[in-house]
Amino acid sequence: MPESAGPVSELTSQYVSQVTNDLEHNLKEQDRITAELAVLQEQLATLQRDHAVLLNMQQALGIAAAAGGVAVPSPRKKSGGARRTEARKPAPKPATAKATAKKPAVRKPAVKKATSEAAQPTLVELVRRHLAEQHEPRSAAEVTEALDRAHPDRGVQTKVVRATLENLVARNGAQRTKQGSSVFYTVPGEPAGRAAQESAADTAASTGTGN
């Protein structure tokens, strides 16, 4: 019986290690997909706003076109060559309809507004830009607070920001460092990234000295 206990314990240890690795991979995949969903939802909201603006413009242009059609009477058919010629004379009047159709041009700012809304940066871009501007590592809560102050209309949430940061880390767009139980993020090559590396080196040196 003691001879078989060794292989059984080793097999159990392998299963535990495999399950732990699978759980960690599963969590990372959840974070990545959550971040991508957040970006897609933001893009969908922008498209929906553009759609509403375009519908309003289409309705306004449709009303103008209808008004222009009413202002231009269609030629009537009459007997006699001379009368037919006279009936065709009002045809040049579409210039009135053309002038009427041009009036909705005052709505051009709406198109400009829709274009500017569509050009808004994504959450991933905002997060990475904020980290690049910092001189020291930032936590997900600190990044969320800063973005919420700068963009109060976007309703930034800490959970989505954390998932976005983890997604950046997975794509080598950011670095993760731990200080105790806290997790901080930096952008590679930026001042904050160098500060994090120096801090990690100092911590490692002090730990080695202590041992």
C-alpha positions, 0 to 999 in steps of 0.5 A: 500500500505505501508503494502505490501512495507515491504515484497517486500523490504525484498524479493528484499534484499534476491534476491540481496544477493542470486545473489551476492553469486552466482556471487562470487561462479561463479568467484571462480569456473572460477579461479579454472578451469583456474588454472586446465586448465593451469596445464593440458596444461603444462602437455600436452606440456611436453608430446608433447615434449617427443613424438617428442623425441621418434619419432626421436629415433624410426626413427633412430632405424628404419634406423639402422634396415633397414641398418642391413637387407640390410647387411645380404643377405637372403639364396638362395635355390639351388638344391642338398644337398651339395649346400643347406648346403653351402647356409645356411653357411652365416646365422651366419652373423646377428652379423654384423646387431646386431653390426649395430643396437647397434650404436644408443645407443649414443642417450641415452642422448635424453632419459635422456633429455625427462625424465628430462623434464617430471619430471619438477615441475608443476606451482602449485608446483612452486607457493607453493614452492616460497611462502614457502620460503618467510618471508612475504606475496607476491602478485600475481604480485610479485610471477609471477615476481619471477617465471619468473626470475627463469624459463624464458622458461615457460612464466609465466603469472600473470593471471594464477598465480593468478588463481593458488593462488586462487585454493590453497586458496580454497584447504587450501594450502595457505592463502589470506590476504588483506591490503587495496585494495591489496591481498597477499598470504602466506603458512599456517605454514610457516614464511610468514604465521605467519608474515601475522597472526601477521600483521592481529592481529596488525591491528585488535588491532590498529583498536579496540584501535582507536574505 
